[in-house]
Amino acid sequence: MRIITSKKSILKKNILIIAVSLLALCLGACAMKPGPSGNNNLGTEFYMSAPGNYDSADTAIVISKDVANSTVTFMTLSIYKKYTLNFDGATTFYDKYGQALSFAQISEGDIVNLNFMKSSKRLNSLQLSSDAFVLSGLEDYELGSRKMMIGKEEYAVSGDVVIIGPGGQAELMDINDVDVLTVQGFGHTINSIIIDRSHGYLRLENDSFFVGGFIEVDNSKVYQIQDEMLLAIPSGDIEVTVSHLGCIGTERLSVEAGKEYSIDVSGWQGEAKKGSIVFIVSPDDAKVLIDGKQVDISAPVELEYGIHQMNISAKGYKTISKYLKVGSSSANIDVTLEKENAKQETSVSTNSTVSDNHIITPPPSVPNVSENIITSPTVSGNATPSTSGNQIPESSTVSNNTATDNSLDIISTDERARVYIDGPAGVEVYVDGTYIGVAPTSFKKKEGFAVVTLRKEGYSTRSYTLELDNISADEHYSFAELTQL
């Protein structure tokens, strides 16, 4: 049978075929539309996870990383709000120069530029900001609530600064002056601070003989020894030297952050030893005071082993105050004073009669530490100072810590103004390493920094750095409960 098809029927059929083809092309295009990751479905649409899929961008700080759940939490720098994004195998990470990084190379506290899909909260790409500055390994700093001195450079501290400690996000008062930091920000404003090296705690046992003497920590900080001290000390491998009345001893510690350590110093008391120090001072008419008494530097000066306060002054020159540590039978000390209108720094060097001398410039401290320290060789380990066979290699160091009186009752803002530690109740309270009582307790207020340490047997020790104002008004603090061990 012959079938005859009209031109009108053929036209209708062709139109139908074209319509079906266009629908198929449309559906295919929709399937390839950039969007959320492959497991997410919005209505009947399917979105592929691939590089280049994003609709939003931001500059933010990395707050935390969760590898198990493939998420990163950020704080946006525009409005200081937190948000969390997911990442997957298609997410890319870059350094500030555009070179590829692994996710492990991204750290909490980093300032980053990122692209993401807002609807699905998927992170597409992350790059370390090329506009942000990064200053690492900082020890030479003084940190306040509004500004930070790094060496001689002043930076503003953002009111929403992000602090990253060993346990995650922290606060400014969690930072101790012995901590080593990394700071990041823009221009001269700091937006994030990372505590790279935190602190532990140290107490001395059987130290009655050494009370009134000095303890030097890590060749950089000096504290006058008080009864029942508890000091914050830097984590890592450090050296602790204790001295008084010609007796001196040194011990090395491997300190873990947050842990408490003790040194029994009873074995360091012995026969007093003395060293002969040759002073070479410029200008020639400069006066040298050791422990408050002027000494004749035209001949070698005999000093007991240990730490001594040294003051050098001359008319028309800037006076310098340092701590001098004597730990060898002989050493040379070279000091060149700086003219009052000169810009260069005071030159201080030490030249011992043996090798291995070096100069260290550590950070300026907050309270209770020395202004500077010049050291010559010390006695090692647990040996008594009179045992010459236990001496360590001789060395000389110079530090730059601000000298402060150890008393809690001086430079008070007002005779009646006090700082009250209200809680947690029942914990031992130490201020700048000195025991003041069990909370609730208080101490006289003075402008500046005060390190408050809380301790209780069976609990983790914690310390907080307070910045006290010069207003004649009481201040009250109540801290979080200590964590049980």
Stockholm file with secondary structure:
# STOCKHOLM 1.0

chainA/1-485         MRIITSKKSILKKNILIIAVSLLALCLGACAMKPGPSGNNNLGTEFYMSAPGNYDSADTAIVISKDVANSTVTFMTLSIYKKYTLNFDGATTFYDKYGQALSFAQISEGDIVNLNFMKSSKRLNSLQLSSDAFVLSGLEDYELGSRKMMIGKEEYAVSGDVVIIGPGGQAELMDINDVDVLTVQGFGHTINSIIIDRSHGYLRLENDSFFVGGFIEVDNSKVYQIQDEMLLAIPSGDIEVTVSHLGCIGTERLSVEAGKEYSIDVSGWQGEAKKGSIVFIVSPDDAKVLIDGKQVDISAPVELEYGIHQMNISAKGYKTISKYLKVGSSSANIDVTLEKENAKQETSVSTNSTVSDNHIITPPPSVPNVSENIITSPTVSGNATPSTSGNQIPESSTVSNNTATDNSLDIISTDERARVYIDGPAGVEVYVDGTYIGVAPTSFKKKEGFAVVTLRKEGYSTRSYTLELDNISADEHYSFAELTQL
#=GR chainA/1-485 SS CCCCCCHHHHHHHHHHHHHHHHHHHHHHHHHTCBCSCTTCEETTEECBCCTTCCSEEEEEEEEEEETTTTEEEEEETTTCCEEEEECCTTCEEECTTSCBCCGGGCCTTCEEEEEEETTTTEEEEEEECSSSEEEEEECSEEECSSEEEETTEEEEEEEEEEEEETTEEECGGGCCTTCEEEEEEETTEEEEEEEEECEEEEEEESCGGGTTSEEEETTTEEEECCTTCCEEEESEEEEEEEEETTEEEEEEEEECTTCEEEEECGGGCCSCCEEEEEEEEESTTCEEEETTEECCTTSCEEEESEEEEEEEECTTBCCEEEEEEECSSEEEEEEECCBTTCCSCCEEEEEESSSCCCCCCCCCCSSSBCSCEEECCCBCTTSCTTCGGGBCCCCCCBCCCCBCCCCSSSSBSCSSCEEEEEESTTCEEEETTEEEEESSEEEECBSEEEEEEEECTTBCCEEEEEEECSCSSCEEEECCCCCBC
#=GC SS_cons         CCCCCCHHHHHHHHHHHHHHHHHHHHHHHHHTCBCSCTTCEETTEECBCCTTCCSEEEEEEEEEEETTTTEEEEEETTTCCEEEEECCTTCEEECTTSCBCCGGGCCTTCEEEEEEETTTTEEEEEEECSSSEEEEEECSEEECSSEEEETTEEEEEEEEEEEEETTEEECGGGCCTTCEEEEEEETTEEEEEEEEECEEEEEEESCGGGTTSEEEETTTEEEECCTTCCEEEESEEEEEEEEETTEEEEEEEEECTTCEEEEECGGGCCSCCEEEEEEEEESTTCEEEETTEECCTTSCEEEESEEEEEEEECTTBCCEEEEEEECSSEEEEEEECCBTTCCSCCEEEEEESSSCCCCCCCCCCSSSBCSCEEECCCBCTTSCTTCGGGBCCCCCCBCCCCBCCCCSSSSBSCSSCEEEEEESTTCEEEETTEEEEESSEEEECBSEEEEEEEECTTBCCEEEEEEECSCSSCEEEECCCCCBC
//
